Amino acid sequence: MSEVISFRLNPDNPREAQALEILRTKQAEGFSSRRVLTDALVDLAARKEQDTLFSIEEFNMALEHVSDLLERIDGGSQGNENHQSTSPQRVTLHDDFLNSVKVAAKPGLNLD
């Protein structure tokens, strides 16, 4: 048996107004409210499963790698042969992390 789910969307709330606009657009395309909400929830769950967060260990390794690179830049050395990495393996940064850094980076910004 189907379960009845009922809720209101407030057009004065920007987020709910956006959801209402999307719902109305999809209804104009011929989709039912049931279909739109079902598809949205299933897509949300699938996206959550694909999203992987850094574990503490991965984050610490990435942080060490970034710190190491900053020390090299600050020290003016490029490829110092005497440098000993604290991590025995090369750290591969997660694409989402790299994209967030690219978005946040400001050209010409000095970190000093």
C-alpha positions in Angstrom: 0.0 0.0 0.0 1.2 3.5 -0.8 2.2 5.9 1.9 0.9 9.5 1.8 3.5 12.2 2.2 2.4 15.8 2.4 4.3 19.0 2.9 4.2 22.7 2.0 6.8 24.8 0.2 6.9 28.4 1.3 7.6 30.8 -1.6 9.1 33.3 0.8 11.9 30.9 1.7 14.5 31.2 -1.2 15.4 27.5 -1.1 11.8 26.3 -1.0 10.9 28.9 -3.7 13.6 27.4 -5.9 12.3 23.9 -5.2 8.8 25.0 -6.1 10.0 26.6 -9.3 11.8 23.3 -10.3 8.7 21.3 -9.4 6.4 23.6 -11.5 8.8 23.4 -14.5 8.9 19.6 -14.4 5.1 19.5 -14.1 4.9 21.7 -17.2 7.1 19.1 -18.9 4.5 16.5 -18.0 6.0 14.9 -15.0 4.0 14.3 -11.9 5.0 15.6 -8.4 5.4 12.0 -7.4 7.8 11.3 -10.2 9.9 14.5 -9.7 10.3 13.9 -5.9 11.0 10.2 -6.4 13.7 10.9 -9.0 15.2 13.7 -6.9 15.5 11.5 -3.8 16.9 8.5 -5.7 19.5 10.8 -7.4 20.4 12.4 -4.1 21.0 9.0 -2.5 23.1 7.9 -5.5 25.2 11.1 -5.3 25.8 10.6 -1.6 27.1 7.1 -2.3 29.5 8.4 -4.9 30.8 11.2 -2.6 33.8 10.0 -0.7 35.3 12.1 2.0 38.9 12.0 3.1 39.7 9.7 5.9 41.7 11.3 8.7 44.8 9.5 7.4 44.3 10.6 3.8 43.7 14.2 5.0 46.9 14.2 7.2 48.9 12.7 4.3 47.6 15.4 2.0 48.3 18.1 4.6 51.9 16.8 5.0 52.3 16.9 1.2 51.1 20.4 1.0 53.2 21.5 3.9 56.2 19.9 2.2 55.5 21.8 -1.0 55.1 25.1 0.8 58.4 24.5 2.6 60.1 23.9 -0.7 58.6 27.0 -2.2 59.5 29.1 0.9 63.1 27.7 0.9 63.5 28.3 -2.8 64.5 24.7 -3.5 63.2 22.8 -6.5 63.7 19.1 -6.2 66.2 19.1 -3.4 67.8 15.6 -3.5 68.6 15.7 0.2 64.9 16.1 1.1 63.4 13.1 2.9 59.6 12.7 2.5 57.8 11.8 5.7 55.4 9.7 3.5 56.8 6.6 1.9 54.3 6.8 -1.0 53.2 9.5 -3.3 50.0 11.2 -2.2 47.3 11.6 -4.8 44.9 14.3 -3.9 41.2 13.7 -4.4 39.7 15.5 -7.5 37.0 17.2 -5.4 39.7 18.6 -3.1 41.8 19.9 -6.0 38.7 21.5 -7.6 37.8 23.2 -4.4 41.3 24.6 -4.1 41.2 25.8 -7.7 37.8 27.5 -7.1 39.1 29.1 -3.9 42.4 30.2 -5.3 42.7 33.9 -6.2 45.3 34.8 -8.9 48.1 36.9 -7.5 47.1 36.4 -3.9 50.2 36.4 -1.6 50.0 34.0 1.3 52.5 35.9 3.4 
